[in-house]
Amino acid sequence: MNWDQVEGNWKQLKGSIQEKWGHLTDDNLDVIAGKRDQLAGKIQEAYGVSKEQAEAQIAEWEKKQKN
């Protein structure tokens, strides 16, 4: 699944995202609205990780969505 598909299916994928990053609220996810850079920023804020770590987590999540 590429990121354009993630944006297009954001409402359906929000549950999967909350499973992976439970500290993100519905309000956070509504603001993110499928934007990868905003998701990375919210992960950084919520979990205190670097941008690189957040991007790696997103890439791992994306890979699992393809399976």
Helices and strands as residue ranges (DSSP letters): H 3-8, H 10-20, H 26-32, H 36-47, H 51-66
